[in-house]
Every structure is written in C-alpha cells, then in structure tokens.
Amino acid sequence: MKRVKRLVILGGGTAGWMAATALARTFGSQLKIELLESEAIGTVGVGEATIPTIHWFNALIGLDEAEFVRATKASFKLGIEFVDWARPGSRYFHPFGRYGVDLGPVPFHQRWLRARADGLESPLSAFSLATQLAAANRFAKPVEDPRSILSTLGYAYHFDATLYARHLRGLAEAAGVTRHEGKLEAVERAPDTGFVAALTTDRGARLEGELFLDCSGFRALLIDGVMGAPFEDWSRWLPCDRAVAVPCARVAETTPYTRSTLRAAGWQWRIPLQHRTGNGYVYSSAFLSDDEAAATLLGGLDGAALDEPRLLRFKAGFRRETWRKNVVAVGLSSGFLEPLESTSIHLIQSAIAKLITLFPDQDCDPGLARQFNTLFGRDIDGIRDFLILHYHATEGHDAPLWRQTRGMALPDSLIDKEEQYRRAGRLMLTSDELFREASWLAVFEGQGVRAEGHSPLADTLNSTLNLQQLEQIAAVVARAIPTLPKHDDAVAALIGG
C-alpha cells in the first residue's frame, strides 16, 4: 500500500493548529505537513471555554499545563452555571465530574431519587464537589484515589483562543510543520478519481498532497466548495443564528466556571480569563436586530468593554459526509453547534482522534470514510440532543423565541430520553455519547424535567441506611470546601505568580 506522505491543511486558527500539532506529534517524520493560512483572514477566535475531554488532547501532544495556562491566560473551569433557564430567577449548575460516590450496583442518582422519595431534603447539588467548589470560588484537581472525594472532580479550562492557536503553532512548527502565508487561489483535482491533488495560493505556491484537511471555518472551501458535501440544517431545533462578542475588563476574582444567562432572544455567555472576561450574546436574528443584541450585551458587562462588539453569523447544522474522497473537514467547516455547552473544541479533537485511528493510505479507502462519518455523526447527534433539551425545557418565559422552542417537535432520540427519565429516572445513553450521566442529570433536574419515580433496583436499598449514607456524603463534600484553595491562588500556584 502507498502510505500518505504529504498532508495539506487549509486554514489555521484553533482547528488547523490543533490538527497540525496532533498529527505531527503522532506521525513524526513519516508525514510531511503543510498548512496554508492568511493573516488577512480573521479566525472566529471567541470560543474560549472547553470541557474535560481536552485533557486527552493535551496529553496526546505532550502539552505542559503550566506553560499552556501561562501562555493562553487560562483559568480553570469546573462547569457551567445556567441563570434563568428553567424559569426567571432560577439558577443551576452543570458540573464536571460525578455526583456522590460509587456505593455498589445501584447508581448514585437512583440512590438519591429513592432517598428523595423517603424524605431527603438535600438538593442534588449538595452531592457535587465541583458545584460546591464553584459556588465558593475555589478549585482543586481530581486525584486517582477512589477513597478521596477529590476523585469525583473533573475540570477543563477557559482560555484565549487566539493565544491558544499561537501556542499550538509554535509547538507544531517545532515538530516540523511548514506554514505558508497566503490565500487559496485554486484547487487542482485528479481527473480520474476526483481527489484533490494540490492547492495553489495567491502568492504562487503550489501545495501537493495525498490527504487534505479543510480547516477553513464557516467558508468550508474544500468540503463544500470543492467536494459539495451537503449540509444538514438544524435551525428548526437550534434557532440562534448570530452572536455578538466583546471582551471586558476583569473587575473581580476570576470564577472557575462559565456562566450562561437566558435572554429574550437567546442567551449570554461570560467566560473569565486571567487578564479579561469574554462575553457574548448568542441570538436569533428572527427575534432581535444586531444593534439591539450589541446594546443588550454592552449593558450587561462586569467591567469596561475592551473592544468594539464583533458580529458572527452562523447556521446550526452538520455535514454527514465530514470526510469525502481525500478531504476531511475539521472544525467549523464540518458543521456548527452553538457554544452553549462549550463543545466546539471537543468536536475538533474528536475528528482528529478518529482521523488518527482511521488514517488512510493514498487510495483513501471509502470504508474508512464511512466509519469516520458514522462515528462522528453519532458524537454530534448526541450533543445536538443535549443542546435541544436546554431550549425545550424552560418555563415562564413569554418571549416569542422561548414560546417557539417550548412547543417545537423534538427528535425521537430526545423524546425517548425525556420519557425514560420522567418515568423512573433512567438515563438512556449509548457508549458513543459525549455527555454522560452526570451531565444529563444536571440539566434534566436543573430545568425541571423531574423523575417521578426510581428504578426497581433502588427498591433493594435499606431506606434508613441509604439516607444515612447520602447525608454522610453531603457532609464530606461540605467539609472539604473550606480546606481547598481559592481559584486565583490555584492558578498562581501553577504558573508561579
């Protein structure tokens, strides 16, 4: 078999440089990697929040955490606080990590549902160390010892996406990746196979390859413009199609969580970094003008705006053929799910991981592409349903957008999940899904989709003993909080300042 020796990446930004770094670290001198990007073309660069799967990617490329946190002005993230989503005035937290501890064959949340039926008054949040740490503005890393309550934690990061791409570029170039400055001028294709053979640039360079990654963002210059892979529109479920973003001055200690606040025509994000706070309003242009969105955002900042508001246009959806012939779309070119649950960078690394596992020879076996597309499709479908749940399960909001989303027809897969959880607290997940039991539990309960009963397995518990054990776990969580460092102190201890 003829191995792929030359790989060309169209586009830099987070997706391009993540792919370049990971593939260079994985294949080394076996693979010549060239990347084409233009300083004149801006990147989206506002996706500054991540989820814990980023640790897999950082380990793959050998990232030094202290160096990374220092270079990207990062802060730690224990989860997401949702304000006004369930109903006006409500708050709940989607934590990373687990609720409670493992006490045997009955899942912890079923123990909690049984205890609630038996009179337990402690809310679900009392059993999440991540939730309680976030509320106290404290932070700790997980440990491996299952006897420690710290083993239940998970964490991710907030960082400056532009600085992240710059940091990765340095690592990629050190690993042998060649960067070319310029814009795409033309695409050459092999007449017999339809494969892309080379990219030519406006500066006269010609980049030949056997495999091409489309990291050109929303423009999708190769996967759409050349390969014509169709786009599946999901705006009937995820109606927001614009965002306005602006950084503001940091005016208080940084919080170890993202905040999402429901607004009349969408929602507002708040992402704290070491040097500033990122803010944005994700909204539906059918219900709000761009000027009104910018005014709403600017009127709700913690500190002084540090730049002019920046407008982004998008459409929620996905290309089922993310890999077609010898072109693989990575990042926004493959599709877009709004940043409500901080999944954009996860989807980049999900594509990279699958590409490494299914890396082709020069003939680009269609069976590999089918497998890639199937697995990646399952990943994004699960995320789609999780996002739709947030939009659907709201109460008391009279704005037209929220009346529309409350009454919208749901995918069958989400209907099944809701019905099973309402009936007996069952969390019906497949092994392919990104968001696991704790995530669905947090959003179901947080947004008022409450279990009316528990599973038969929970009937095997001794009621008194179960109540005692849960009260002990809540007490352990509460005792741990004041012993752990403040978030800013944890960051300073890591980076040395």
C-alpha positions in Angstrom: 0.0 0.0 0.0 1.1 3.5 -0.7 1.2 5.5 2.5 0.1 9.1 2.7 3.4 11.1 2.8 2.1 14.6 2.3 -0.8 16.2 4.2 -2.1 19.7 3.5 -4.2 21.7 5.9 -6.2 24.6 4.6 -6.7 27.2 7.4 -5.1 27.9 10.7 -7.0 29.0 13.8 -7.8 26.6 16.6 -8.8 23.7 14.3 -5.9 24.0 11.9 -3.2 24.2 14.5 -4.7 21.5 16.8 -4.8 19.2 13.8 -1.2 20.1 12.7 0.2 19.6 16.2 -1.6 16.3 16.9 -0.7 14.8 13.5 2.9 15.9 13.7 3.4 14.5 17.2 1.7 11.3 16.1 3.3 10.5 12.8 6.6 12.4 13.1 8.9 12.3 10.1 6.6 9.8 8.3 4.3 12.6 7.3 5.1 16.0 5.7 2.5 18.5 6.9 2.0 21.9 5.3 -0.5 24.5 6.4 -1.9 27.4 4.4 -3.3 30.4 6.2 -3.6 34.1 5.7 -3.0 36.8 8.3 -5.6 38.8 6.3 -8.4 36.3 7.1 -9.6 36.5 10.7 -10.5 33.5 12.8 -13.6 33.2 14.9 -11.5 33.1 18.0 -14.1 33.6 20.6 -14.6 30.0 21.7 -12.8 30.2 24.9 -14.4 27.5 27.1 -13.7 23.8 27.0 -14.8 20.5 28.6 -12.7 17.9 30.3 -12.1 15.9 27.1 -9.4 18.5 26.3 -7.1 16.6 28.7 -6.9 13.8 26.2 -5.7 16.1 23.5 -3.2 17.9 25.8 -1.7 14.6 26.7 -1.6 13.5 23.1 0.5 16.5 22.1 2.6 16.5 25.3 1.4 19.9 26.5 2.9 21.3 29.6 -0.1 22.5 31.7 1.7 25.4 33.5 3.2 26.6 30.2 -0.1 26.3 28.5 -2.1 28.1 31.2 0.6 30.9 31.3 0.7 31.3 27.5 -3.1 31.4 26.9 -4.1 33.4 30.1 -6.2 30.5 31.1 -8.4 29.9 34.1 -9.8 26.6 35.4 -13.4 25.5 34.7 -15.5 23.3 37.0 -18.7 23.5 34.9 -21.4 25.9 33.7 -23.8 28.0 35.7 -27.2 28.4 34.0 -29.1 31.5 35.1 -32.8 32.0 34.3 -33.0 28.9 32.1 -35.5 26.8 34.0 -37.6 29.8 34.8 -37.0 33.5 35.5 -34.9 33.8 38.7 -33.6 30.3 38.7 -30.0 29.0 38.8 -28.5 25.6 38.4 -25.0 24.2 37.8 -23.8 21.7 35.3 -20.7 20.3 37.0 -17.8 18.3 35.6 -17.1 15.1 37.4 -19.6 13.0 39.3 -22.4 13.3 41.8 -21.8 11.4 45.0 -19.6 8.3 45.2 -19.9 4.8 44.0 -21.6 2.7 46.7 -22.3 -0.5 44.7 -24.7 -1.7 42.0 -27.3 1.0 42.4 -26.3 4.1 40.5 -25.8 7.1 42.8 -28.6 9.2 41.2 -31.0 6.3 41.8 -30.0 6.3 45.4 -30.7 10.0 45.5 -34.1 9.6 43.9 -35.0 6.8 46.4 -33.9 9.0 49.3 -35.9 11.9 48.0 -39.0 9.7 48.0 -38.1 8.8 51.5 -37.9 12.4 52.7 -34.4 13.6 51.9 -34.3 17.3 51.5 -30.7 17.8 50.3 -30.7 19.0 46.7 -28.7 17.2 44.0 -26.1 20.0 44.1 -25.1 19.1 47.7 -23.5 15.9 46.4 -21.3 17.5 43.7 -17.9 18.7 44.9 -17.4 20.6 41.7 -20.7 22.5 42.2 -19.9 23.5 45.8 -16.3 24.5 44.9 -17.5 26.7 42.1 -20.0 28.4 44.4 -17.2 29.1 46.9 -14.8 30.3 44.1 -12.4 27.5 45.0 -10.6 24.9 42.9 -8.9 21.6 43.2 -7.7 19.0 40.7 -9.0 15.4 40.8 -7.0 12.6 42.4 -7.0 8.9 41.4 -7.6 7.5 44.9 -11.3 6.5 44.9 -11.4 6.8 48.7 -11.0 10.6 48.3 -13.9 12.9 47.5 -11.5 14.7 45.1 -11.7 11.7 42.8 -15.2 12.8 41.9 -14.0 16.1 40.3 -13.5 16.9 36.7 -12.2 20.2 35.2 -11.4 22.0 32.0 -10.2 25.4 31.0 -11.2 28.9 29.8 -8.5 30.4 27.5 -7.9 33.0 24.9 -8.5 31.0 21.6 -6.2 33.3 19.6 -3.3 32.8 22.1 -4.1 29.0 22.1 -3.7 28.8 18.3 -0.5 30.8 18.6 0.9 28.5 21.3 0.0 25.4 19.2 1.5 26.9 16.1 4.8 27.2 18.0 4.6 23.5 19.0 3.6 22.4 15.5 6.4 24.3 13.8 8.9 22.9 16.3 7.6 19.4 15.3 8.3 20.0 11.6 5.0 21.6 10.3 5.6 24.1 7.5 3.3 27.2 7.5 2.6 29.0 4.2 1.2 32.6 4.3 -1.4 33.3 1.6 -5.0 32.8 0.4 -6.3 29.9 -1.6 -6.3 30.7 -5.3 -7.2 27.4 -7.0 -7.8 23.7 -6.3 -6.3 21.1 -8.6 -8.2 17.7 -8.8 -7.1 14.4 -10.2 -9.3 13.8 -13.3 -9.7 10.0 -12.7 -10.6 10.0 -9.0 -11.9 13.5 -8.3 -9.4 13.7 -5.4 -7.8 17.0 -4.6 -4.3 16.9 -5.9 -2.9 20.4 -4.9 -3.8 23.8 -3.7 -2.3 26.9 -5.3 -2.1 30.2 -3.5 -2.3 33.8 -4.4 1.4 34.1 -3.9 2.2 31.4 -6.4 2.9 28.5 -4.1 1.7 25.0 -5.0 1.0 22.6 -2.1 0.7 19.0 -3.3 -0.8 16.3 -1.0 -2.5 12.9 -0.8 -4.8 14.0 2.0 -6.3 17.4 2.7 -7.9 18.8 5.9 -10.4 21.6 5.5 -10.0 23.9 8.4 -11.3 26.9 6.6 -14.1 27.6 9.1 -17.6 28.5 8.0 -16.5 29.0 4.4 -15.8 25.3 4.1 -13.8 25.9 0.9 -12.9 22.2 0.2 -15.6 20.1 1.8 -18.4 22.3 0.4 -16.8 24.4 -2.3 -15.0 21.5 -4.0 -16.5 18.3 -2.7 -20.1 19.5 -2.4 -20.8 17.6 0.8 -24.4 18.6 1.7 -25.3 20.5 4.9 -28.0 19.3 7.3 -29.8 22.3 8.7 -30.7 22.0 12.4 -32.1 25.5 12.8 -35.6 24.2 13.5 -34.2 22.9 16.8 -31.4 25.4 17.4 -32.8 28.7 16.1 -30.0 31.0 17.2 -28.0 32.1 14.1 -25.9 35.0 15.3 -23.6 36.0 18.1 -22.1 39.3 19.1 -19.0 39.1 21.3 -16.9 41.6 23.2 -14.2 41.3 25.9 -14.4 43.4 29.1 -12.0 44.4 31.9 -11.7 41.9 34.7 -13.0 43.6 37.8 -13.0 40.9 40.5 -11.5 37.5 41.2 -11.9 35.0 38.4 -14.7 32.4 38.8 -13.9 28.8 38.0 -16.9 28.3 35.8 -18.7 29.6 32.7 -22.0 31.4 33.1 -24.9 31.2 30.6 -27.8 33.6 31.2 -31.0 33.3 29.3 -32.1 36.4 27.3 -35.2 37.3 25.4 -33.8 36.2 22.0 -31.1 33.8 23.1 -28.5 33.7 25.8 -25.4 35.5 27.1 -22.1 33.9 27.9 -19.5 35.0 30.5 -16.0 33.4 30.4 -13.4 34.7 32.9 -9.7 34.7 31.9 -6.7 35.8 33.8 -6.5 39.2 32.0 -10.1 39.9 30.9 -13.6 38.4 30.7 -15.1 37.1 27.5 -18.7 38.0 26.8 -21.2 37.2 24.0 -24.9 37.2 23.2 -26.0 34.2 21.0 -29.4 35.1 19.5 -31.9 34.5 16.8 -32.0 37.3 14.1 -35.7 36.5 13.6 -36.4 38.0 17.0 -33.7 40.6 17.6 -31.7 43.1 15.5 -27.9 43.1 15.6 -27.9 46.6 17.1 -30.3 45.6 19.9 -28.1 42.5 20.6 -25.0 44.6 20.9 -26.7 47.1 23.1 -28.0 44.3 25.4 -24.6 42.8 25.6 -22.8 46.1 26.4 -25.4 46.9 29.0 -24.7 43.7 30.9 -20.9 43.6 31.3 -18.9 43.3 34.5 -16.4 45.9 33.5 -15.5 48.4 30.7 -15.6 47.0 27.2 -12.1 46.5 25.8 -13.1 46.4 22.1 -15.9 47.0 19.7 -18.6 44.3 19.6 -17.9 41.7 16.9 -20.7 40.1 14.9 -20.7 36.4 13.9 -23.2 34.8 11.6 -23.8 31.0 11.5 -26.3 28.3 11.0 -26.7 25.3 13.3 -26.2 22.0 11.4 -23.8 19.4 10.2 -22.3 17.6 7.2 -23.0 13.9 7.4 -20.1 13.4 5.0 -17.4 15.1 7.0 -14.9 13.0 5.1 -15.4 12.8 1.3 -12.8 11.3 -1.0 -9.5 12.7 0.3 -10.8 15.7 2.1 -11.6 15.7 5.8 -13.4 18.7 7.4 -12.2 19.6 10.9 -13.8 22.3 12.9 -16.4 24.8 11.7 -16.2 23.5 8.1 -17.8 20.2 9.3 -20.8 22.0 10.9 -21.6 24.2 13.9 -23.3 23.7 17.2 -23.6 26.9 19.2 -21.3 27.2 22.2 -23.9 26.6 24.9 -22.1 23.6 26.3 -18.6 24.5 25.1 -18.3 21.6 22.6 -16.6 23.3 19.6 -13.1 22.4 20.6 -14.2 18.9 21.6 -15.5 18.3 18.1 -12.2 19.4 16.7 -10.3 16.9 18.8 -13.0 14.2 18.2 -12.4 14.5 14.5 -8.6 14.4 15.0 -8.8 11.3 17.2 -10.9 9.5 14.7 -8.7 10.5 11.8 -5.6 9.2 13.6 -7.3 5.9 14.3 -8.6 5.6 10.7 -5.7 7.2 9.0 -5.8 6.1 5.3 -3.4 5.1 2.6 -3.2 7.2 -0.6 -6.3 5.4 -2.0 -8.4 6.8 0.9 -10.5 3.6 1.2 -14.2 4.7 1.2 -14.8 2.2 4.1 -12.7 4.3 6.4 -14.5 7.5 5.4 -17.9 5.7 6.1 -16.7 4.6 9.5 -15.4 8.1 10.3 -18.6 9.7 9.2 -20.8 7.3 11.2 -18.8 7.7 14.4 -18.5 11.4 14.1 -22.2 11.7 13.3 -23.1 9.8 16.5 -21.0 12.1 18.5 -22.6 15.3 17.2 -26.1 13.9 17.2 -25.8 13.3 21.0 -24.5 16.8 21.5 -27.3 18.2 19.4 -30.0 16.5 21.5 -28.3 17.7 24.7 -28.4 21.3 23.4 -32.0 21.0 22.3 -33.0 19.9 25.8 -31.9 23.3 27.2 -34.0 25.2 24.7 -37.1 23.0 25.1 -37.3 22.6 28.9 -38.0 26.1 30.0 -40.9 27.7 31.9 -42.3 31.2 32.4 -40.5 32.9 29.5 -43.0 34.8 27.4 -40.6 36.0 24.7 -41.6 34.6 21.2 -38.3 32.6 20.8 -39.0 30.7 24.0 -42.6 30.0 23.3 -41.5 28.6 20.0 -38.8 26.3 21.4 -41.0 25.0 24.2 -43.6 23.8 21.7 -41.2 22.5 19.0 -41.2 18.9 17.8 -38.3 17.1 19.2 -36.0 14.4 17.7 -37.3 10.9 18.6 -34.0 10.2 20.4 -34.5 13.1 22.8 -38.2 12.2 23.3 -37.1 8.7 24.4 -34.6 10.1 26.9 -37.0 12.5 28.4 -39.8 9.9 28.8 -37.5 7.4 30.4 -36.1 9.9 32.9 -39.5 11.3 33.9 -40.8 7.8 34.4 -38.1 6.2 36.6 -35.0 8.4 36.4 -33.4 6.2 33.8 -30.6 7.8 31.8 -30.7 6.1 28.5 -27.2 6.7 27.0 -25.1 4.9 24.4 -21.4 4.4 24.7 -20.8 6.9 21.8 -22.3 9.9 23.6 -20.1 12.7 24.9 -22.3 13.9 27.7 -22.6 11.2 30.4 -25.0 10.5 33.3 -24.0 13.5 35.5 -24.5 16.0 32.6 -27.9 14.8 31.6 -28.9 14.5 35.3 -27.8 18.1 36.0 -29.8 19.6 33.1 -32.9 17.4 33.5 -33.2 18.3 37.2 -31.9 21.8 36.7 -34.5 22.6 34.1 -37.5 20.9 35.7 -37.6 17.6 33.9 -38.1 15.7 37.1 -38.1 11.9 37.7 -41.5 10.8 39.0 -40.1 7.6 40.4 -37.0 5.4 40.6 -35.8 2.2 39.1 -36.7 -1.2 40.7 -33.1 -1.6 41.5 -33.4 1.2 44.0 -36.1 -0.7 45.9 -33.4 -3.1 47.1 -31.9 -0.4 49.3 -32.5 -0.2 53.0 -34.2 3.2 53.3 -32.6 4.3 56.6 -29.1 3.2 55.7 -29.4 4.9 52.3 -30.5 8.2 53.9 -27.6 8.0 56.3 -25.1 7.3 53.6 -26.2 10.2 51.5 -26.2 12.6 54.4 -22.6 11.5 55.2 -21.5 12.1 51.6 -23.1 15.6 51.6 -21.2 16.3 54.9 -17.9 15.1 53.4 -18.4 17.5 50.4 -19.3 20.4 52.7 -16.2 19.8 55.0 -13.9 19.6 52.0 -14.8 23.1 50.6 -13.0 25.4 53.1 -9.9 23.2 53.0 -9.3 23.8 49.3 -7.6 26.8 47.7 -9.3 29.8 46.1 -9.3 29.6 42.3 -6.9 32.5 41.7 -4.5 31.1 44.2 -4.6 27.8 42.4 -3.8 29.4 39.1 -1.0 31.5 40.6 0.5 28.4 42.3 0.6 26.6 38.9 2.1 29.4 36.8 4.3 30.8 39.5 3.0 34.3 40.1 
